[in-house]
Amino acid sequence: MEPTLLAGALGAAVGGVLGLVADRLSTRWPEHDPAEPEHPPGRPIGWRTVVTVAVGAAAFALLPGRFAGDPLATALFGAWFVTLVVGLATDLDQRLLPNLLTVPVIPVAVGYAVSGTNPLVDDAFVPAILAAIVIPAVLYLPSIPFGAGAFGIGDVKLLAGSGLMLGAGRALNGVVFGLLFAGAILAVLLVSRRIGRRSYVPFGPFLIVGALWAVLVLVR
């Protein structure tokens, strides 16, 4: 087997295991809110498990080829992907993106961007920093008058880290892709009556898929 294919196969296996572990972890951590009995701890394996395993496997299968020859990028984006997969699991299970997964990404991503060694940012660190501020603000501020909703502070921190890791252009494209993907999935769920118009659907998972797409699929 060619080295690239072998690395991809190993990555898929690692990512799949990570997805399974993340899904099981999310049923216990963070501690579940007793005020939300519809999300009890100890949820059995189900569709959330399948989604998390699939996303983890796909992300880590493509990662080695995406940054071939750049071990620093592979390591840092791999570490970020770990936080994204675990965040995907917790948001699907508890509608929550814990600070432990989002906040540490920001200072690391700032240093990586400013150093000029991030291949997705290069020397355009100022636009990346602006993207980390403007994109979350544009999405979050209009939602404030509506109270607690699908777009929360966890999403803001997620997008801040994404802007710094992806650079301005990719960050914007990732958000657009995530929102379009969300629209398509929600339309299917509404038509099939799996959810209602007032159902709460977290946008974090769609933003995470958009960020992964911007790294692994978007080529320009």
C-alpha positions as CSV (number, residue, x, y, z in Angstrom):
1,M,0.0,0.0,0.0
2,E,1.3,3.5,-0.9
3,P,2.4,5.6,2.1
4,T,-0.3,8.2,1.4
5,L,-3.1,5.6,1.4
6,L,-1.6,3.9,4.4
7,A,-1.5,7.2,6.3
8,G,-5.1,7.9,5.3
9,A,-6.3,4.5,6.4
10,L,-4.5,4.8,9.7
11,G,-5.9,8.3,10.1
12,A,-9.5,7.0,9.4
13,A,-9.1,4.4,12.1
14,V,-7.7,6.8,14.6
15,G,-10.4,9.4,13.8
16,G,-13.1,6.8,14.0
17,V,-12.0,5.6,17.5
18,L,-11.7,9.3,18.5
19,G,-15.3,9.8,17.4
20,L,-16.5,6.8,19.4
21,V,-14.6,7.9,22.5
22,A,-15.9,11.5,22.1
23,D,-19.5,10.3,21.8
24,R,-19.2,8.1,24.9
25,L,-17.5,10.9,26.8
26,S,-20.2,13.4,25.9
27,T,-22.8,11.3,27.6
28,R,-21.0,12.0,30.9
29,W,-18.9,15.1,30.4
30,P,-19.5,17.9,31.1
31,E,-21.8,17.0,33.9
32,H,-25.4,17.0,32.5
33,D,-27.8,19.7,33.6
34,P,-30.6,18.2,35.6
35,A,-32.8,21.0,34.4
36,E,-32.7,19.4,30.9
37,P,-34.2,15.9,31.5
38,E,-34.4,15.4,27.7
39,H,-30.6,15.0,27.7
40,P,-30.0,12.4,30.5
41,P,-26.5,11.1,31.1
42,G,-25.6,7.7,29.8
43,R,-27.3,7.9,26.4
44,P,-26.9,4.7,24.5
45,I,-25.2,4.4,21.1
46,G,-27.3,6.0,18.4
47,W,-27.3,8.3,15.4
48,R,-25.1,10.9,17.2
49,T,-22.5,8.2,17.6
50,V,-22.6,7.4,13.9
51,V,-22.3,11.1,12.9
52,T,-19.3,11.7,15.3
53,V,-17.5,8.5,14.2
54,A,-18.0,9.4,10.5
55,V,-16.8,12.9,10.9
56,G,-13.8,11.9,13.0
57,A,-12.8,9.2,10.5
58,A,-13.2,11.5,7.5
59,A,-11.3,14.3,9.1
60,F,-8.3,12.3,10.1
61,A,-8.2,10.2,6.9
62,L,-7.7,13.4,4.9
63,L,-5.4,15.2,7.3
64,P,-2.1,13.4,6.4
65,G,-2.4,14.2,2.7
66,R,-3.6,17.8,3.3
67,F,-0.4,18.8,5.1
68,A,2.1,16.3,3.7
69,G,5.7,17.5,4.3
70,D,4.6,19.9,7.1
71,P,4.7,18.0,10.4
72,L,4.0,21.2,12.4
73,A,0.8,21.9,10.5
74,T,-0.2,18.2,10.7
75,A,0.3,18.2,14.5
76,L,-1.4,21.5,15.2
77,F,-4.4,21.0,12.9
78,G,-4.6,17.4,14.2
79,A,-4.8,18.7,17.8
80,W,-7.5,21.2,16.7
81,F,-9.4,18.5,15.0
82,V,-9.5,16.6,18.3
83,T,-11.2,19.5,19.9
84,L,-13.6,19.8,17.0
85,V,-14.6,16.2,17.1
86,V,-15.1,16.2,20.9
87,G,-17.0,19.5,20.6
88,L,-19.2,18.0,17.9
89,A,-20.1,15.2,20.3
90,T,-20.8,17.4,23.3
91,D,-22.9,19.8,21.2
92,L,-24.9,17.0,19.7
93,D,-25.5,15.4,23.1
94,Q,-25.8,18.5,25.4
95,R,-26.0,21.5,23.0
96,L,-22.8,22.7,24.6
97,L,-19.3,23.6,23.5
98,P,-17.2,23.6,26.7
99,N,-14.6,26.3,27.2
100,L,-11.9,23.6,27.6
101,L,-12.4,22.8,23.9
102,T,-12.6,26.3,22.5
103,V,-10.7,28.8,24.6
104,P,-7.2,27.1,24.5
105,V,-7.4,27.1,20.7
106,I,-7.4,30.9,20.5
107,P,-3.9,31.7,22.0
108,V,-2.3,28.8,20.2
109,A,-3.9,29.9,16.9
110,V,-2.8,33.5,17.4
111,G,0.8,32.5,17.9
112,Y,0.6,30.1,14.9
113,A,-0.9,32.8,12.7
114,V,1.5,35.6,13.8
115,S,4.5,33.3,13.3
116,G,3.8,33.1,9.6
117,T,4.1,29.3,9.6
118,N,0.4,28.5,9.3
119,P,0.1,27.5,5.6
120,L,-3.6,28.6,5.5
121,V,-2.8,32.1,6.9
122,D,0.8,32.7,5.6
123,D,1.5,36.4,6.2
124,A,-2.1,37.5,6.3
125,F,-2.4,37.3,10.1
126,V,-4.2,40.7,10.4
127,P,-7.1,39.6,8.3
128,A,-7.2,36.3,10.2
129,I,-7.4,38.2,13.5
130,L,-10.2,40.5,12.1
131,A,-12.1,37.4,10.9
132,A,-11.8,35.9,14.4
133,I,-13.6,39.1,15.7
134,V,-15.9,40.1,12.9
135,I,-17.5,36.8,11.9
136,P,-18.6,35.8,15.4
137,A,-19.9,39.3,16.1
138,V,-21.9,39.4,12.9
139,L,-23.6,36.1,13.7
140,Y,-24.0,36.6,17.5
141,L,-25.0,40.2,18.0
142,P,-28.2,40.0,15.9
143,S,-29.3,37.0,18.0
144,I,-29.1,38.8,21.4
145,P,-32.6,40.3,21.3
146,F,-34.1,36.9,20.8
147,G,-32.6,35.6,24.0
148,A,-31.1,32.1,24.4
149,G,-31.1,30.4,21.1
150,A,-29.2,28.2,18.7
151,F,-26.2,30.6,18.5
152,G,-24.4,30.9,21.8
153,I,-21.2,32.0,23.4
154,G,-19.6,28.6,22.7
155,D,-20.2,29.1,19.0
156,V,-18.6,32.6,19.3
157,K,-15.4,31.1,20.8
158,L,-15.4,28.3,18.2
159,L,-15.6,30.8,15.4
160,A,-12.8,32.9,16.9
161,G,-10.5,30.0,16.9
162,S,-11.6,29.0,13.4
163,G,-10.9,32.5,12.0
164,L,-7.3,32.3,13.4
165,M,-6.6,28.8,12.2
166,L,-8.2,29.2,8.7
167,G,-7.5,32.8,7.8
168,A,-10.2,35.2,6.7
169,G,-11.2,33.8,3.4
170,R,-11.4,30.2,4.4
171,A,-13.1,31.1,7.7
172,L,-15.8,32.9,5.8
173,N,-16.2,30.1,3.3
174,G,-16.4,27.6,6.1
175,V,-19.2,29.5,7.9
176,V,-21.2,29.9,4.6
177,F,-20.8,26.2,3.9
178,G,-21.8,25.3,7.5
179,L,-24.9,27.5,7.3
180,L,-25.9,26.1,3.9
181,F,-25.4,22.6,5.2
182,A,-27.5,23.5,8.2
183,G,-30.3,24.8,6.0
184,A,-30.3,21.7,3.9
185,I,-30.4,19.3,6.9
186,L,-33.1,21.4,8.7
187,A,-35.2,21.4,5.6
188,V,-35.1,17.6,5.4
189,L,-35.9,17.3,9.1
190,L,-38.8,19.7,8.9
191,V,-40.3,18.0,5.8
192,S,-39.9,14.6,7.4
193,R,-41.4,16.0,10.7
194,R,-38.5,14.9,12.7
195,I,-38.4,18.4,14.2
196,G,-40.8,21.3,14.5
197,R,-40.5,25.0,13.7
198,R,-39.8,25.7,17.4
199,S,-37.3,22.9,17.9
200,Y,-33.9,23.9,19.3
201,V,-31.1,22.8,16.9
202,P,-27.5,23.7,17.8
203,F,-25.5,25.3,15.0
204,G,-22.1,24.2,16.5
205,P,-22.0,20.9,14.7
206,F,-22.7,22.6,11.3
207,L,-20.0,25.2,12.0
208,I,-17.5,22.4,12.9
209,V,-18.3,20.6,9.6
210,G,-17.8,23.9,7.8
211,A,-14.4,24.4,9.4
212,L,-13.3,20.9,8.5
213,W,-14.5,21.4,5.0
214,A,-12.5,24.7,4.7
215,V,-9.3,22.9,5.8
216,L,-9.6,19.6,4.0
217,V,-11.8,20.1,0.9
218,L,-11.6,23.8,-0.1
219,V,-8.6,24.2,-2.3
220,R,-7.5,27.6,-3.6
